[in-house]
Amino acid sequence: MPPIRTAFVLFAALLAAPAFATDAAPTNKPSTALPGVRLLPDLVEIPQLQRKRQIRLYLPPGYATSHKRYPVLYMHDAQNLFDDATSFVGEWKVDETLDALAKEGKLELIVVGIDNGGDKRMTELNAWDNTRFGAGEGRQYTDFIVHTLKPLIDAQYRTLPGRAHTAIMGSSMGGLASHYAIARYPQVFGKAGVFSPAYWTATPAFDFMAQHPLPQDARVYLLMGEKEGESMVPDVERMAGVVRASGHPAANMVLKIVPGQQHNEGFWSGELREALLWMFVSEKTTP
């Protein structure tokens, strides 16, 4: 088997591996989550899929002592966002990044992290059927975020609930799910962070995005590492072309391909700060 093809097969196996998508803490590593991170006390029902799910929440440092309302970022694969102890592959350091931005006076956000569904991850995060992984459940999962989870969060926390202050972000299958979410519910999400999207698992996504052009003010941040897999860079370049062809303003889409980077949390955590500032802060100065 040629080396490039071998690397892609190994990448695909990692993407779908049950170990990557476990709900249980994989080791006895100490927690690295900062004080702003907490678990919702009860598992949240996903009525669209007849399942329950753990939700992990990050509140900015000043939340408890202020009366402010905050923008909200919804993220997938929450086991990997805040805490090395719950991740097999390292964490995004979302809490460290946002605590630093808050301290600098640049950005304060609430982050709502949705645990992945273990062996259901590959279907929950894909709105389309895949012959290898099964029937897609991404439509129901996205409906859960919009119709069940978001109303719960908006009712219990001081959020800015409008689309201009609501974003969705994820990597790999979560990148695919985030792009689908903003295209399906542009009236809910005004921004999407689409990191290392696994478009190869959902070839109908290209036609879907072409048929569902985003509002002109929607912000989409497409990120890919140069060495992520055989089709990953061509796929994200193709999708960027679809977005451009829809007439979307160049100022409201980023396509960033980073030399030498591979498909892992270390890459995504290193890119998080720049992406969040572009999504939430630079728009304030855009003509």
C-alpha positions, 0 to 999 in steps of 0.5 A: 500500500502506498505510504500516503494511502496507508497514512490516510487509512490510519487517520480514518481508523483514529477518527472512528476509534471508540477510544477517542469517543469514550464517556469515561475518564480514560486514566487517573490523570489529575484534572486540569480544568480551571474553576470556571468549568463545571458539569451540569448536575443532571444529564440532559435528555436528547428527546430527538434521539432518546438518549441522555448526555453530559453537558460541560459548561465554562463560565468567564471569570467575572460571571459570578460577580457581574450582571452582564450577559455573555455570548455563547459558544456551543462545542462538540466532543466536550470530554476533550475541551477543558480537562486532560483527565477526561481526554485520551488525546489531549485537551483544547485548553478552552478554559485556559485560552478564554481566561487569558482573553478575559484577563486581557479584556479582549473576550468573555464567553460562555462555552457549552460543551456537549459530550460525544456519544461514544460509539454513536459519535460518528452518526450523531455528528453526521447529518448524512448516511455513511456506508461505513459508519451507519445512518446519519443522526446529525439532523436530530443532534442539531435539533437537540442543540437548537430546540432543547439545549439552547433554550435550557442554557438561555433560561438558566444563564445570563446569555446573549441569545441572538444569532449575532452572539451565538456560535458553534465550533468543533473539529473533525466530525465536530467541524462537519457538524458545526458547518451543517448547523450554521447552514441549517439554522442560520437564524440561530448561529451567526458564526461557526468554527469549522476545524479539520472538517471530516467532509470525506464522511459526508460527500452530500455536504458540498451540494447541501452547502451550495443549496443553503447559502449563509447570510452575508454577515455569517462568519465561517472559520475553516481550518486545516492542517497540511498533513491531516490526511489524503483528502482533507486539504482538497476537501476544505479547499473545495468547500471554501470554493462552494462558500465563495461561489454562493456570493459570501463576502471574503471578509466573513470567511477564513480558510487557513491551512497550516503547514506541517500540522496534523489531526490532533488537539494540540493543533486545534488548541494552538489555533483557538485564540486566533479563531475566537478573536476573528469570530467574536472581536474582529467583526466589530471593526469590520467596515 
